[in-house]
Amino acid sequence: MIDDVIEYRVGADRFLVVVNAANRAGDLDWISAQAGSASVVDRSDELEMMAIQGPNAVALIDAAAGGGVADLDRFSSQTIELFGAEALVGRTGYTGED
């Protein structure tokens, strides 16, 4: 890898890779070159990301989602409804914080 990434398994054979926006093009080129027969699709312009951090982050998102987020293990994820939209919520802080 060129930079740090977070990878989520979103299906039996599907992954969502979140890259540092500053290195998006370089990471995409590198990942594509390594993919072999796997397909790589850049959905950066279709998706948005919010990073909610701090000591109350889990409680705030858990309340906004109507529960379920606080039950997630660290470095796991789940698709939930959040603010009226489908969202992939992951407990995966870059800094090691919850």
MOKAVEN-V103357 format. One record per run of one state. SS is the DSSP state (H for helix, E for strand, L for the rest). FROM is the first residue (numbers start at 1). TO is the last residue. If there is no record, write none. Layout:
ss=SS from=FROM to=TO
ss=SS from=FROM to=TO
This chain:
ss=L from=1 to=4
ss=E from=5 to=11
ss=L from=12 to=13
ss=E from=14 to=19
ss=L from=20 to=20
ss=H from=21 to=34
ss=L from=35 to=56
ss=H from=57 to=65
ss=L from=66 to=76
ss=E from=77 to=82
ss=L from=83 to=84
ss=E from=85 to=90
ss=L from=91 to=98
